[in-house]
Amino acid sequence: MKFERYGIGLIKGMVVTIKHLLRHPTVNQFPEQRLNMSRRFRGNELIWSRERCTGCASCAKTCPQGAIEIVTATNLADNKYEVQKYQVDTGYCIQCGLCVEVCPYDALFMGYSYERAKYRRGELVQSGDELLESPQRPASGYFHPEIAEKLPKQTLLVEKIVEKRK
Amino acid sequence: MAIVNFMNNSPLPMQVTPADWPGGYWWHWVFFTVILIVFVLVMVMGAIYIERRGLGRMQSRLGPNRVGPFGLLQPVADAVKVLLKENIVPNSADKVVHWLAPIIAFVPAMMIFAVVPFQNGALLADLNIGILYVIAISSVSTIGVFMAGWGSSNKYSLLGAMRNVAAVVSYEIPLVLAVIGVVLMAGSLSLNQIVLKQDIPFILLQPLGFLLFFAAGCAEINRSPFDLFEADQELVAGFHTEYSGMKFAMFYLVEYGEAIAMSAIITTLFLSGWRGPLLPPWLWFILKILIVFFLMVWTRTTFPRARIDQLMALAWKFLLPLALINLFITAIQVLVWPDALPWILIFINIAIMVILILLWSKFFKLGWGRIEV
């Protein structure tokens, strides 16, 4: 005899909802409360290091979207091979992380930030110094375990409920 | 005062107004009218807040929490927003009917409170046919809803309104039959008398009656799980699809005003109204209303919406026979053992309720569904 057929199912459902009422809700009040991202988060913007970049253009070749534009030239005065232009169209970027993996000199990182929306599409095209690491644009630990170690541990919404329930 | 006393020919001496009440009948009338309007408006705002927060928390969300402390001012903000909105009347609408519908729907929801006692004798008019008046008035609201559906000249509105009429006609019967059980126990139709008779809340003596009345009441006032007259997903909000601005606000007010009215009636009939220890009577009354309303919110968030055939089947195959049996049993109890010990009756009635519900669930075939035992 299945008691679900006799109105017990209704009571079971009501017990579930009242349990939800009594526990902490599964939400995060975003601007006031923030959850830590995954340490290997592939965030909004690419971070580029001018010092380490040799201008090999592996990143530009591997990019499936063709979002990276790199122009290199020989500086005859210093007799050096240097990057004249390094430009990323973040609007095209699909956050695949291939450029970071392919870079032989660890000059590229994925971004750890996620609130980097822009008002104009033109602002998405970033080049040169805009791409350097800064407090607003920290580097993510993706493909770089040494960075990941220093980042805070990821927090989950579930842990929030569990800690309130104790 | 004279008219009130004339209508009140109950055997017990009734305290309609305090003995030192100044001004007599008209003062009484003005005082209670103002009190009732303020009461309904404030309670509706509170009800909207409780419903939205309660629904949110039961769905593991927070609900409105931005406007004011704990989001308490959210109903106020909503009211201001909806009052400032443009009032759009469709070109092909029946203009007069479209205008009148919200008012005709709202007035009965207000009028129900005229006979609901807040305290011993503290009510606008202590009619000796109080509960009959409530049932008669509350079904007038449906006309407003049907006018809204008709006047909008919109097929979804009309469908919603037709469903509403069908449901109210069906659910009125178990509703009234459940009320008759209480009336038999109390021996009076006056709500104040019914409260005075409830030394034990009638929910214990009439558990089945309470369940029937609650279900039928929820269907009557378009509360979920029977809210398919204003089902957003299938009927784009049903009869008030074409309403905006102030008139939409009126319908919103009706929805919650009726919910509060139904909670007040349930409180009066089954939860011994304003009676209770320690706290003042009116506070007990409001507290019980809020408890019943919370129960409505709870069922709303838990149960999925019924189909129209399931709705009708529930009314005619489940509620109506059970209401008739409940009435029969109550009549026998009142006739044969008028002085029986209450706790024996409570035990018997709860046992009868459980047996009947189990039995009828077995007979009951929901919308030609499969039956597994």
Interface residues (C-beta under 8 A of the other chain):
Chain A: M1 K2 R5 Y6 G7 L10 G13 M14 V16 T17 I18 H20 L21 R23 P25 T26 V27 Q29
Chain B: G54 G56 R57 M58 Q59 S60 R61 L62 W298 T299 T301 T302 F303 I357 L358 S361 K362 I371 E372 V373
